């Protein structure tokens, strides 16, 4: 049996752009991708804190240092520039793998600069 668990997340990122005329996906700064262990093409869930939208897409790599968080294609209609979002990825783990389970949580500021990286699930301390 496997369990679907949080793999990583980028917490409270700011949407920097919304590009309707693109095939689809979310463009994420390469440095944020590395910090959160996300891969190009990986499925992610996007939670829009501002309007409650929750949807899935896949990751494409943005230029390192640009702090891109751009929703593309149809997903661009679900956000506004400046919205706060959470980018979530999940993975399936066996019971044995869960013995050493450790998700990656990247907390960013309003400019999408990394404030901290933790492996602990935190609550309301990061609102």
VMD Tcl script that draws the C-alpha trace (Angstrom):
set ca {
  {0.00 0.00 0.00}
  {1.13 3.56 -0.68}
  {0.09 6.83 0.90}
  {-0.20 10.12 -0.98}
  {1.64 12.69 1.13}
  {2.87 16.24 0.83}
  {6.18 16.18 -1.04}
  {6.90 19.91 -1.09}
  {5.28 23.30 -1.15}
  {6.06 26.95 -1.76}
  {4.05 28.84 0.81}
  {2.38 32.23 0.14}
  {4.15 33.04 -3.13}
  {3.06 36.17 -4.96}
  {1.73 35.83 -8.51}
  {4.04 37.93 -10.72}
  {2.24 37.42 -14.04}
  {-0.72 35.72 -15.68}
  {-0.23 34.87 -19.36}
  {-3.46 33.71 -21.02}
  {-1.80 33.27 -24.43}
  {0.43 30.37 -23.43}
  {-0.04 26.62 -23.78}
  {-0.45 26.17 -20.02}
  {1.42 25.60 -16.75}
  {3.07 27.62 -14.00}
  {6.44 29.26 -14.55}
  {8.50 29.12 -11.34}
  {11.89 30.71 -10.72}
  {14.59 28.04 -11.06}
  {15.99 28.82 -7.60}
  {12.56 28.31 -6.03}
  {12.19 25.07 -7.97}
  {15.49 23.76 -6.60}
  {14.68 24.83 -3.04}
  {11.29 23.08 -3.19}
  {12.64 20.05 -5.11}
  {10.20 20.61 -7.98}
  {10.96 19.28 -11.46}
  {10.05 20.53 -14.91}
  {6.78 18.91 -15.94}
  {5.85 17.88 -12.41}
  {2.16 18.08 -11.52}
  {1.37 20.64 -8.84}
  {-1.75 21.89 -7.15}
  {-2.21 25.65 -6.89}
  {-4.23 27.14 -4.04}
  {-5.15 30.80 -4.47}
  {-5.40 32.35 -1.01}
  {-7.14 35.47 -2.35}
  {-10.10 33.83 -4.09}
  {-10.17 30.21 -2.93}
  {-9.47 28.70 -6.37}
  {-7.75 25.32 -6.28}
  {-6.48 23.74 -9.50}
  {-3.76 21.52 -10.94}
  {-1.14 22.28 -13.57}
  {2.50 21.43 -14.27}
  {5.80 23.24 -13.68}
  {8.02 24.97 -16.22}
  {11.33 26.54 -15.29}
  {11.67 30.30 -15.03}
  {14.91 32.25 -15.07}
  {16.89 31.96 -11.83}
  {16.70 35.12 -9.75}
  {13.62 36.58 -11.47}
  {11.32 35.22 -8.73}
  {8.75 34.30 -11.40}
  {5.44 32.87 -10.30}
  {3.45 33.12 -13.54}
  {0.25 31.23 -14.28}
  {-0.10 30.42 -17.97}
  {-2.94 29.43 -20.29}
  {-6.39 28.81 -18.83}
  {-4.96 28.94 -15.28}
  {-4.24 32.64 -15.86}
  {-8.00 33.25 -15.45}
  {-7.88 31.84 -11.91}
  {-5.43 34.41 -10.52}
  {-4.66 38.11 -10.50}
  {-1.16 39.57 -10.40}
  {-0.36 40.10 -6.74}
  {-2.49 37.19 -5.47}
  {-0.96 34.95 -2.81}
  {-0.76 31.28 -3.78}
  {0.51 28.02 -2.37}
  {2.21 25.63 -4.80}
  {1.81 22.05 -3.55}
  {3.26 18.78 -4.80}
  {2.48 15.30 -3.54}
  {4.22 11.93 -3.81}
  {3.28 8.36 -3.02}
  {5.19 6.69 -0.20}
  {5.26 3.15 1.10}
  {4.86 2.51 4.80}
  {8.62 1.85 5.04}
  {9.42 5.11 3.24}
  {7.22 7.01 5.69}
  {9.59 6.07 8.52}
  {11.97 8.70 7.15}
  {9.32 10.94 5.56}
  {10.24 14.61 5.44}
  {8.40 17.13 3.22}
  {10.09 20.30 2.03}
  {8.38 23.59 2.88}
  {9.71 26.79 1.29}
  {8.40 29.98 2.85}
  {8.76 33.13 0.75}
  {8.14 36.82 1.31}
  {6.04 39.21 -0.78}
  {8.84 39.40 -3.40}
  {9.16 35.59 -3.58}
  {12.53 35.68 -1.84}
  {13.13 32.60 0.28}
  {12.69 33.34 3.99}
  {13.12 29.80 5.28}
  {13.13 26.17 4.28}
  {11.86 23.59 6.72}
  {10.91 19.94 6.77}
  {8.25 20.40 9.40}
  {4.60 21.04 8.75}
  {3.85 24.38 10.36}
  {0.57 25.96 11.27}
  {-0.51 29.53 11.76}
  {3.02 30.81 12.48}
  {3.36 31.54 8.75}
  {0.26 33.49 7.81}
}
mol new
graphics top color blue
foreach p $ca { graphics top sphere $p radius 0.5 }
foreach p [lrange $ca 0 end-1] q [lrange $ca 1 end] { graphics top cylinder $p $q radius 0.2 }
display resetview
